[in-house]
Amino acid sequence: MIDIQKIQTFLYAAENSSLSEAAKQLHLSQPAVSHQIKLLEQELGEKLFIRTNTGLKITEAGQLLLPWARRLLHDMDDLKDMMASLQDMVVGELRIACSTSIGKYVLPQLASRFCLRYPGIKVCILTCRPENTALKLLEGAAHLGIVSTEMNDKGLESQEFFRDTIELVVPANHRWAERSSIEPADIIREPLFLREETSGTRWIMLSELSKFDISLEDLNIFMEIGNAEGIMEAVSAGYGVSFISDLASRHHRELGRVVSLPVDGLNMQRTTYMVRKRISAPHRPRDVFWGFIHAPENQDLLRNPA
């Protein structure tokens, strides 16, 4: 029978591409690690690694086993947490996959409050791309996910997490800085910093501009940047303008480096969602946090996360 220890040994060896490093992390001798890998290969009837002068090279069979090994160990941790929770103690690990920029501003503060309330819980916030969030939830790599759009996957359920506003920001010395608003057509010729293709901010911006027959091809895209912080630095330096979350631009606005400007006719409200598996084994840390986020004492943070 394949036991958890052999699976754990395989996972450490695969992630480090080294028997010696796996042995160090598992507090075992290298021969013991090598023996467990050999036994696992015999039980599965497949070679999992090729030994080379530079370390371990994982085989195709090993690549197939890797996600299953991770999920098995996650499930074992969840089982231990569930048994501990039967003693009326909320303990264990809570893994939250976050694919939105707003999560960087709101989620760490909310999770910190949660950990103070439940010191037996260890929260891990995992940064991931939006298209990978559902996979992490369904595979068990994460218990919860924060996403910028509702997911249509029938295996997931969602609730509203936070609402924020996307706004146009321009350098403080820009010719528009003193205006009360601009027209959507004014955007067309202005050098524009754009978020990456999977960004919720980008999707909402293009959706709103399409109401005025303005498409991506009409815009003067100066540069595409995959994070809000990089965009804010570039706008502050005067290289162009951008549509960005109110949270992401707040610090630069308070320093007087940029100005936010309404665009007539654009409704740039965005809702962020928390998602979890619809059908899964009980997991107290996940289920308690699911209700905790909208507790009355957290409304100050969700309404004004600065």
N, C-alpha and C positions, 0 to 999 in steps of 0.2 A: 504493500500500500504506500502511495506517495504521501509523505508527511509534510507539514508546514515548514519544518526546519530546512528540508532540502529545497523547497521552493524559494524560501528566503535567501538561502545561500546562492542559488542560481541568479536571483534578482540582483543581489549585491555584486556578484561577479560580472553580470552583463552590464550593469550601469557604470562599473569602474573599469571594465575591460582588463581586469587584473585579479589574479587569485590572491596575491599578497595584500592588495588593498582591501579586498573583500574580507580576508582573514583578520586584518587589523580592525575593521569596523565591527565585525561580528565577535571579536575577542576570542578567536580560534587560531589554531596553528594552520599554516598553509597546507600541510598534508591532510589535515582533517577536512578543510574546504575542498581540496581536490578529490578526496574520497567521496564526499557527499555528491559532488557533481557527477562523478563516475557512476555511483549508484542510481542517480536520477536518470542518467542516460541509458543505463541498462533497463530500468523499469519502463521507460518510454520507448525503447528500441530505436532511438535516434541520437546522433551526435548533436550536441548543443553548442559546442565550441570547437574551434580549431586552434591548437596551441602554436604560436609563432614566436620568433625571437623578440618581437616587439610587444608581446602580450597576447590577449585572447581576441579572437575574431569570432563573432557570433554567427552561427549557421542559419540557414533558412528555417529549420525546425525551431531553433532558439528564438528567432524573430517572431514566429507564430506563438510561441509559449509566453513571450514577454508580457503582452497586455493581460493575458489570463492570470499570470503570476501576480501582477500588480492588483488586479481586482480581487483575487483570492485573499491576499494579505489585507486589503482594505476591508473586506467582508469580515475577516477574523477580528480585526480591531473593532469594527462596529458591533460584533457579537459580544465582545468583552465589555464594551461600553453599555450595551443594553442590559447585560446581567448586573453590572454595577448599579444601573439606574433603578433596578427593582428594589434597592435598599433606600429609595427616596433620596438618593444623591444624584444630582445632575453633573455627571463627570464625562470625560472623554475628549475626543478630538472633533472639531468642526471645521471642515474644509469648504471654503467658499470660492468658487471660480468667478472672477470679475473681468468682464470684457468691455467695460465702459470707462471713460475718463472721469465721469462723476463719481464712480466708485472710489477713486483715489482720494476724493475730498470728504465724502460722507461715510463710507463703509468703515474705514479704520477707527473713526471716532465712535461710531455706533458699536462696533465690535469691542472697543476698549471699555465702554460702559457695561457691555454684556459680561466681559471677563471679570470686572469688579463685582458684579452681582453674583456671578457663578465662577468662583476662583478655581473650581475643579475642571473647568473646560479650557482646552487649548485651541485657540482659533488660528487657522492658517488661511491667509488670503492669497489665492493663486491667480496670477495674471495670465490671461489667455485671449486668443482671438475670438471674435463673436461666433464664428462658424464652428469652433471647438467646444463651446460651452455645453451644448446638448450632449455631445459625446462624453465629456467628462462626467456629467450627471448620470447618464445611462450606464456607463462602465463602472461607476462607483468611485471614480477618482475624486469627485467632489460631492458634497451633500446638498449644497445650494449654489445657485448661479445668479449673477446680476447682469442683466442684458438691457439694451436700449430699445428693443422692440419685442412685442409678444411673440412667443414661439407657437407654431402650429402643430408641433409634435404631440400626438395623442398620449404619449407616455409621460408628458410633463404637465404640471399645473403651475399657474403664476398668480401673483398678486402685485398690486401697485406698490412700488418701493418709494419713489421720489419723483417730484416734478421740478423741472428747471426750465430756464429760458435760454434760447440761443440768440445771440445778438451780433450785429456787425460791429467790429472794433477797428478803429483807425488810429494812426500815430497822433500824439497830442498836438503836433504842429501841422497836421494835415489841413488842407484847405476846407474840408468838411467839418472840422472839429467844432466850429462855432454854430453849425446849423442845427435846427431842431429835428430835422429828418431829411431823408433823400428819397428819390423815386427808384423803383427797381431797375429801371433802364440805366440809371447812373452807374450801376455796378459793372456794366458790360466792358467798358474800356479800362477799368481800374486793375492794376496788378493785384492778383488775388492768391492768397495762400489757401490751399485746400487740404482737408483731411483725407486719409486713405479711403479706398473704395468701399471697405466694409464698415466705415464709421457711420453711426447713427446721426451724428451732426451733419455729415455730408448728405445723407439721404433726405433729411428734413429740409435742408437748404434747397436742394434741387427740386424737391416736391413743391415747395412754396414758390420758387421762381418760375416753375412750369406754368403756374396760373397766369403768368404774364408773358407766356410764349418765349421764355428764356431757357435755353438748354445748356448743357455742359459745353457744347461746341461754341456757344456764343460768348463764353466767358474768357477773360484774359488770364489764364492760369499761369502764375509766375512760378509756383513750386508746390509740390505735394509733400506734406510732412506727416508722419505717422503718430505724432503726439501733440497734445494741446500746448504743453510747455514750450516746445520748440517753436511753434507758430507764434506764441505770444512774445517770445524773445525777438523774432524776426519783425513782427509788426511794431514792437516798441522801438526797434532800431530804425524804422522808417522805410522799410523795403516794400511795403504793400499793406493790404487790408485783409480781413478774414472774418468769417462767421464762426463764432466760438461760444462755448457754454459760459453763462454768467459766472459760474463758480471758477472756471479756468482763468477768466480775465480779471477777477475781482482784485487780486493783489496788485496787478499792474495799474489798474484804474485808481486804486487808493494811493499809489505812488505818483500818480499824475503822468504816467508814461503813455497811456492810451486813453481813448474816449470811446464810449459805446454810443451807437447812433441808431435810432429807429429807422426801419425801411417801410415806407407806406404800403399797407396792404398785405404785409407778410405776418403770419401768425406762427411764431417760432417756438411754441411751447413743446416740450418734450417730456414724455413719461418714461421712467426707468422701472423695470420689473424685477422681482425676485422670483426665481423658478426652482422647482424641485420635482423629483420623480413622483408621478401620481400614485403608483402602487409600489411600495417598498416595505422592507422590514422596519419596525419601530426604531427610531433613533432619537433619543431624548434631546441631545444638544441641538440637533437640526430643528426638531419640532418646537422646542422652547424658543429658539431664536426667531422662528417663523412668526410667532405671536409677539415676541418682545419688541420687534422693530416699530410697531404702531402703539406701544404703550404710551399713556399720556405724558410720562416724564420725558419722552424722546421727541415730542412734537416741536420743541424749541430747536432741536438739531435738524430735523427734517424740513422745517420751514425756513430756518436761517442757519445753514451749516457753517458759515464762516466762523 
